[in-house]
Every structure is written in structure tokens, then in C-alpha cells.
Amino acid sequence: MKQLYKNNINNILEELGKELDISKSEHEAAVKSYEAVGKWLSDENSPLNYFNPKILPQGSFMLQTVIKPINEEDDIDIDLVCKLEKKPDSWTQKELKNQIGNRLKENKDYNRMIWEHENGENYEEGGRRCWTLKYSNHAGYHMDILPSFTDDNLSILLEKQFSSGSDLNTDELAIRITDKESDNYPTEKDVNNWLKSNPFGYAKWFYNRAIISSKRLFSLKESIDPVKAYEDEKLPLQRVIQLLKRHRDIMFSNGEFDMEHKPISIIITTLATRAYDKENNIVDAYINIVKNMRSFVEEKVNPDNGKLEKWVSNPVNEEENFADKWAEIMEKQDYFYLWLDKLEEDMGNMLVLEGKGQNESNKFFSNSYGDKVSKKVFSALGENKRLLRESGNLKMETKTGLLGSSGIKVKDHNFFGKVDE
Amino acid sequence: MSSKYFKRRRKTKRPFKNLSRPIPLDSQFERIKSSFPNLIIKEKKNDKFTVIIKLRPDLFSKEYEVKIVYETYKPISVYIVNEVLEIAENRNKLPHVYNNKLQKICLYAKDGGRWDSSKSIVSTIIPWASEWLFYYELWLIDGIWQGGGHDEYINENFTKHEQ
């Protein structure tokens, strides 16, 4: 493939990624909202004040791989950790969950938002692990707040881990969470027997792989800052993950599939991150990731039944299989491989669009990433070219007529034509 | 010596645009030929030539054959000749053309920056034709002309406001 064509594709993928991303104002509104939640929980009049509660982003919001939903009416999920310190010996999982729930419900807005999520279905006890606040339709997001106890020094540990290089001792970043469906939920007081989760360790692993020295856009440290600024420029890996997630959303929205079983984001993110080899541009990263993702799905014998199972291990907890549901629900595994097949096929087609017409290219990108975003990107290309000509900077290559930055300068003019034919 | 003197004279006369000298037909022809060596010469006389060149405005774009007919003292004509151009789904004719059936495209307004024979075809008409093709392919996507110039769909915006 010619470098020039590759640059063209890179440009389109970059612009598509920007269109899929949430906007700066959406980002800022979400940050403002969860900061307010944090403030409410830690307020001096709050019974939780003593436990030094903090709200921290996790998941795609922390990894900066959030994408807009296909349907504008659908909500963006914002995953947050609510961390408490200094656990009282008497508290069970249920106690922690309810303490946080009760404090939220003391605020009439949050009370309503808990009620409005799923029509009050989880009002009493919350979801399996989280409390969910449903913000207004206008805001367009809801927040999943994960109650947890952490090491009293977590903030310091985070600071330390996220300000230095590749030291990957992420165990100390693990947090303990509640699980409504576990047997010991109402009784277990020893936090060491609670479910362990390590979203910050995962984020550290992710950023270690995502950051490329030649394009160090922001410090790792900023990624754990709960109020970190919106990043306009994303790392190639972040953009590729956004594109892959949207490709999945489009494929599974055509009515042919049960959406319930589409590949989950954490599997896509983990495999893409493993396959990524520090390419410094989106198109090379995309090609490498799509080609190699498949090979990072492992197979392991399940000791319980002796059967061979697919594994996508959690990089910060080898015991955890992100694909554990595949063994129970065949569709999940089938869908994942159908998606990979389609992804590989589409990538092949993307690399041979040259010379087929911009309208055909638009059709291709529409089918893969959505009609609206693709049109927007191609329309912006037209606009840019016109501005370039009007400012006297557009040139045309001889022999081919290619319009760009080299060749004969294109003089300004106005298209005309008969209005009536 | 004489050429030096001549240049200076021209400079002082430059502000009078109408006095720009026409480029001789042969010279126009040679300039096209040197920039597009693969051109097809359909006709070449002292006062007229017809050539076909290939243009591809963008790497994603198709390659099109563009016929240029130039005759002294007549307006220049440009046609897309290698295929019947598609029409955008929400339109019924091509944008910015003199003749839809002949695919004779229109590249400059008759007022203001009107084209005349003092301008080199290679640095005006040909890049403009390439631009036309570029915007034509984008127009196929949604029927919107993004290249500027006169508004083809002025009534459309008007109706939208009424609704």
C-alpha cells in the first residue's frame, strides 16, 4: 500500500475517532456531576465524612475510550469508583452498600435519579455492585457508582504508581467491592473475603502500553486525577479502541443479532491493548491490532469440568477470565468470532478503496462506523479543500490532477452553471 | 536588452487587467501537453484544439476523462466523457453544468473573475475541473455542493424555513 493512501486512511480514521468521542462540554459536564456527588458524600455533615469518601473515574472514562451511543437518545455509561477508607470492623458488604445508598438518597436529586434508573427496580438495594444515578435526558448519561473499601493509602499509592514508569506492581492498587449476589453479602465483615477488583491497576497497565514516547501527550499522572482536563488529542491505541467499539455497535445493531450478547468492551480493550505494538499512528495501529487480536485469546482447561475454555485474562489478575460467560452462553463466543471475522474482512476492504470514488469510500465507512459520522468526516474534507483554495494554498499535481499541497497553485474561482436546464 | 525593457513596461501596465495579453493557442496547447503528457489529441488546428486528459482529484476518487475544447475567440468548453455520471439520490440533474446530458461542466462565474484567454488553461481550467470532480463525488453522497459558487438549491432552504 502506498504511503500517501495510508495517510489518507489515517486522516479519515482520526477524524472518525473524533466524531465518535464525547465532546469537551459533555466531558466537563460529567466531571462536574461526579465531583458534586463526591462532595455530597464527603460533606462535613455527611455521616460518611469520617471515611474520607472519594469518587474516581474508572473504566472507559479513565481510559479515555468513551464513545457516543449510536442512538442519540441512549445514555453514555460513566463508571466511577466510590472509595472509602478506615473500614469499621462491624461493617458487612451490605452495610457499606447501604451506607452509601442512604447518603445518596438524602439528597432529593440523587434520590430521584436512583429511582428513575430502571423505574425504581433497584431503588432499595442498588444494582449487583453499583448504585446508578440516571441524569436527565438532556445530560445524556448515567453514572454507575461502585462502593468500595481501599487501602488507606490508595491516593498516595496511585500517585506513586502513576507518576513513574513501567514498574507494574499493581496489586497494591486493588480495591474491595460488594456483590449483592454473593452468599456472604449480608454477613461477611472481613474485607479480605470480599470481591477484589483492580480498575486502577488495569488503567496503569493500559497506559503503560498506550503511551508512546514520541507522542507523550499528557502525563500518566493526569489519568488518575478525578478532574483531569479533556484530551482533544488521543493516543493511537485510544482511537483504535473507540473505532473497534463503534464497529461492534454498528454490526450488532442491524436487528440480526441479540444485542445482549455482543462482545463486551473490556474484552475488546484488553485484546487490542495486548496486540498494540506502540505504532505511532492510527492506521498502522489499526492494521496490527485487527490482524493480531485473535491470537491473544487463550485456551485453558477449566479445572471444574476438565473442558477447554477460551480465556481473555485480566492483565492485573490472571485468575480472572473476562470471557468467562462464553462457556455458558455460546452466542457470546460465536458473536465475538463473527465480529472478528467481519472486522478483518472490512479492514481488507478499507485498504483497497483507492480510486473507487469518494462516495464509495463514504459508503464503506458509513457501513462500518455509522452514517452520520462518516458523512460528517467527508463533508469536512470538502470544506477544508474549499478553504484551502480560497486562501490560495490549494495545489494540483500535474499528470494526475491530484489536489493537495504540491504542484500548480489553484487560482480562486466560482463554480457557476445554468439554474434552468 | 530589449526583453528587459519590455518586462518593465509590462509591469507598469499591469493594473489595467483588460490589457493582459492573450496566450497564443499553440502555447496553451503546449503547456497542457507538458503537464499532461498522456493527453489524447482529438483535434489540433491553428485556431482550435480538442484534447482529452485524465484527472483524479483525490486518492479515493475515480479517474475521469475530461475533454477540453478551445477555439480562438470562443468560450472554452469542458466535458466529462468517459462515463455517464451518476446523479445524487435526492437530485435530478448534475450540479454546476451548462448541459446535463453532454456533461458540460461550468467552472467559473460569468461576472467578476471571468475566464479569458490571457489565463493559462493548465493553471485555471484544469485544476478547476479537477475540483469540480472532487466536489461532484462528495455531492453524490448527499446532494450537497460544497465547492462554493452560486447556490444551486436556493429554493430548498427557502422551503425548509417555511415548514
Interface residues (C-beta under 8 A of the other chain):
Chain A: L4 Y5 N8 L353 E354 G355 K356 G357 Q358 N359 E360 S361 N362 K375 F378 S379 L381 G382 E383 K385 R386 R389 E390 L394 M396 T398 K399 T400 G401 L402 L403 I408 K409 V410 K411 D412 H413 N414 F415 F416 G417 K418 V419 E421
Chain B: S35 F36 P37 N38 I53 K54 L55 R56 P57 D58 L59 F60 S61 K62 E63 K93 P95 H96 V97 Y98 N99 N100 I105 C106 L107 Y108 A109 K110 G112 G113 W115 K119 V122 S123 T124 I126 P127 W128 A129 S130 E131 W132 L133 F134 Y135 E137 L138 L140 I141 D142 I144 W145 Q146 G147 G148 G149 H150 E152
